[in-house]
């Protein structure tokens, strides 16, 4: 029976992810295993679930029907696992937490240190993910998210409000203070079509010098003194950059802690939640711009 479910789950994952390699990654196996399980499922049911084309595996109508049935089976299994996890009173066993990597580095590492010291029998796994993992499928037990829409089907708590502001390396910040009329060069993102609108009233001559597709790269360029960068206040301060008054601070997405409602009361999740709440309590100033900026 388990082999039958594993085979159908392989069909579901290929339909869901669109490729053998991505399905294999989601299942934690190699792509040859996925191909073998699909072949076994086709043999067992006597139909072809996929056409093998040069572009990849393309699901047949029978394959889509099998994936739909497997999806329903997966939802029932996940629902049972979530309910059982929520009733788990043990402070032992696995616990998976996901959060953005920059927030882990600046705020959550101390939480994880305290948690593992207090609960050494818990096998803590941390997924440093900027993408939103699906808690309804239990890709993680607890998530810390930067979002104004943390998930309607989840239970959550807002940890902090945020601002973004302009930051620069200390040497550049000193130059800007001494020469307020100097040309302003920005380090931005690939989707920027120009400097931030909020900065144009004070610095209409500003230009974007460099564009990156990753915040870590933007931080590195700003630390190297290549220009001014807009980023969440906690990121700029953690990076040792200096907030510069070239634009008013702007509201940014809130920081939330969320979990599936069935998992929220579990002992391990509750213990982690308590430490996260304590870390963020009274920390509003770490995420908001100072009044003089």
C-alpha positions in Angstrom: 0.0 0.0 0.0 2.8 2.4 0.9 4.5 1.7 -2.5 1.2 2.5 -4.3 1.0 5.8 -2.4 4.6 6.7 -3.1 4.0 6.0 -6.8 0.9 8.2 -6.9 2.7 10.9 -5.0 5.4 10.9 -7.6 2.7 11.5 -10.3 1.3 14.4 -8.2 4.7 16.0 -7.7 5.5 15.9 -11.4 2.2 17.5 -12.3 2.5 20.0 -9.5 6.2 21.0 -10.3 6.2 20.4 -14.0 9.5 18.6 -14.2 11.2 15.4 -12.9 14.1 17.2 -11.3 11.8 19.7 -9.4 9.6 16.8 -8.3 12.6 14.9 -7.1 13.8 17.8 -5.1 10.4 18.2 -3.4 10.3 14.5 -2.6 13.9 14.3 -1.4 14.9 11.6 -3.9 16.7 11.6 -7.3 14.9 12.0 -10.6 15.5 8.4 -11.6 13.5 7.3 -8.6 10.6 9.6 -9.6 10.7 8.1 -13.2 10.7 4.6 -11.8 7.7 5.3 -9.5 5.8 6.8 -12.4 6.5 3.8 -14.5 5.3 1.5 -11.7 2.1 3.5 -11.3 1.4 3.3 -15.0 1.9 -0.4 -15.0 -0.3 -0.9 -11.9 -3.2 1.1 -13.4 -2.7 0.1 -17.0 -2.7 3.6 -18.4 -0.1 6.3 -19.4 0.0 9.2 -17.0 2.5 11.2 -19.0 3.7 11.6 -22.5 7.5 11.5 -22.7 8.3 14.4 -25.0 11.6 16.2 -25.7 10.4 19.1 -23.5 9.7 16.8 -20.6 6.9 14.8 -19.0 3.5 16.1 -20.2 0.5 14.8 -18.2 -2.3 13.0 -20.0 -5.9 13.4 -18.9 -5.4 10.2 -16.9 -2.3 11.7 -15.3 -4.3 14.8 -14.3 -7.0 12.6 -12.8 -4.5 10.6 -10.9 -2.8 13.8 -9.6 -6.2 15.1 -8.5 -6.9 11.9 -6.6 -3.4 12.0 -5.1 -3.9 15.6 -4.0 -7.0 14.7 -2.1 -5.2 11.8 -0.4 -2.3 14.0 0.4 -4.6 16.6 2.0 -6.2 14.0 4.2 -2.9 12.6 5.3 -1.5 16.1 6.0 -4.7 17.0 7.9 -4.2 14.0 10.1 -0.5 14.8 10.7 -1.4 18.5 11.5 -4.0 17.4 14.1 -1.7 14.9 15.7 1.1 17.5 15.8 -1.1 20.0 17.5 -1.8 17.4 20.2 1.9 16.6 20.7 2.8 17.5 24.3 6.4 16.3 24.0 9.4 18.6 24.0 11.3 16.2 21.8 11.5 15.2 18.2 11.6 17.3 15.0 10.6 21.0 14.7 11.0 23.0 11.5 11.1 26.8 11.5 11.3 29.0 8.5 12.3 32.7 8.3 14.1 35.1 6.0 17.9 34.7 6.2 18.5 38.4 7.2 16.1 38.2 10.0 17.7 35.0 11.2 21.1 36.6 11.3 20.0 39.7 13.1 17.4 38.6 15.5 16.5 34.8 15.5 19.9 33.2 16.1 19.8 34.2 19.8 16.3 32.6 20.0 17.5 29.4 18.4 20.4 29.3 20.8 18.2 29.7 23.8 15.7 27.1 22.5 18.3 24.4 21.8 19.8 24.9 25.2 16.5 24.7 27.0 15.1 21.8 24.9 18.1 19.6 23.8 15.8 16.7 22.8 14.1 18.8 20.1 15.7 18.3 16.6 15.5 21.9 15.4 15.7 22.5 11.6 15.8 26.0 10.3 14.9 26.8 6.7 16.4 30.2 5.7 13.8 30.9 3.0 12.6 34.2 1.4 9.9 32.4 -0.5 6.7 31.5 1.4 6.6 27.9 2.4 3.2 26.1 2.5 2.4 25.6 6.2 -0.9 23.8 5.2 1.2 21.1 3.6 3.6 21.3 6.6 6.6 22.3 4.7 7.4 24.0 8.1 5.8 24.0 11.5 6.3 27.6 12.3 7.1 30.6 10.1 8.4 34.1 10.7 7.3 36.2 7.7 7.7 39.7 6.5 4.3 40.3 4.9 1.1 42.3 5.1 -0.8 39.1 4.2 0.6 36.3 6.4 -2.1 33.8 5.4 -5.8 33.8 6.0 -6.0 30.1 6.9 -3.2 30.3 9.5 -3.0 31.4 13.1 -0.6 34.2 13.7 0.7 37.0 15.8 2.2 40.3 14.6 5.7 40.8 16.0 6.7 44.2 14.8 5.9 47.0 12.4 8.6 48.2 10.1 10.0 51.2 8.1 12.4 51.3 5.2 14.9 54.1 5.0 18.0 55.1 3.1 21.4 53.8 4.4 25.0 54.4 3.4 28.5 53.4 4.5 29.8 55.7 7.4 32.3 57.5 5.1 29.6 58.2 2.5 27.2 59.3 5.2 29.7 61.8 6.4 30.3 63.2 2.9 26.5 63.6 2.4 26.2 65.5 5.6 29.2 67.8 4.7 28.1 68.2 1.1 24.3 68.0 1.0 24.2 69.1 -2.6 26.5 66.4 -3.9 25.1 64.1 -6.6 23.2 61.2 -5.1 23.9 57.7 -6.4 21.7 54.8 -5.6 22.2 51.1 -5.3 18.9 49.5 -6.3 17.1 46.4 -7.5 16.7 45.1 -11.0 13.0 46.1 -11.1 13.8 49.8 -10.2 13.1 52.2 -13.0 14.7 55.1 -11.1 15.5 56.3 -7.6 12.8 55.9 -4.9 10.0 58.4 -5.5 10.2 59.5 -1.9 13.8 60.8 -2.5 13.1 62.9 -5.6 11.8 66.0 -3.9 15.1 66.3 -1.9 17.4 65.0 -4.6 15.9 65.4 -8.0 19.3 64.8 -9.6 19.7 61.3 -8.1 20.4 58.4 -10.3 20.7 54.6 -10.0 24.3 53.6 -10.2 23.9 49.8 -9.8 21.0 47.3 -9.8 21.1 43.9 -8.1 18.5 41.1 -7.7 19.4 40.2 -4.1 19.4 42.2 -0.9 22.6 40.6 0.3 24.4 42.0 -2.8 22.8 45.5 -2.2 24.1 45.4 1.4 27.6 44.5 0.3 27.7 47.3 -2.3 26.4 49.8 0.2 29.1 48.7 2.8 31.7 49.2 0.0 30.6 52.8 -0.3 29.2 52.4 -3.8 26.1 54.4 -3.1 23.0 54.9 -1.0 20.6 52.0 -0.6 17.0 51.7 0.6 16.3 48.8 2.9 14.4 47.8 6.0 15.7 49.7 9.0 16.7 46.6 10.9 18.7 45.4 7.9 20.7 48.6 7.6 21.5 48.8 11.3 22.5 45.2 11.5 24.9 45.7 8.6 26.6 48.6 10.3 25.3 51.2 7.8 24.2 54.7 8.7 20.7 56.0 8.1 20.9 59.1 5.9 18.2 61.8 5.6 17.9 61.8 1.8 14.3 60.6 1.9 11.6 60.3 4.6 11.3 56.8 6.1 8.5 54.7 4.5 6.1 52.1 6.0 7.1 48.6 5.2 5.5 45.1 5.6 5.0 43.9 9.1 6.8 40.9 10.7 4.5 38.1 11.6 4.8 34.7 13.3 2.4 32.1 11.8 1.5 28.4 11.9 -1.3 26.1 10.9 -4.1 26.5 13.5 -3.8 22.7 14.3 -0.1 22.9 14.9 -0.1 26.3 16.8 -0.8 24.7 20.3 1.8 21.9 20.1 4.3 22.0 22.9 7.4 22.4 20.7 5.8 25.2 18.7 4.5 26.9 21.8 7.9 26.8 23.4 9.5 28.4 20.3 6.7 31.0 20.0 7.3 32.1 23.6 11.0 32.8 23.0 10.3 34.6 19.7 7.7 36.8 21.3 10.1 37.6 24.2 12.8 38.5 21.7 10.6 41.0 19.8 8.9 42.4 22.9 9.9 46.0 23.3 12.0 45.9 20.2 10.0 48.4 18.1 12.9 50.8 17.9 15.0 48.2 16.1 12.5 48.3 13.1 11.4 51.9 13.0 13.2 55.0 11.8 14.3 57.5 14.4 12.2 60.6 14.7 15.0 62.9 13.5 15.4 61.1 10.2 
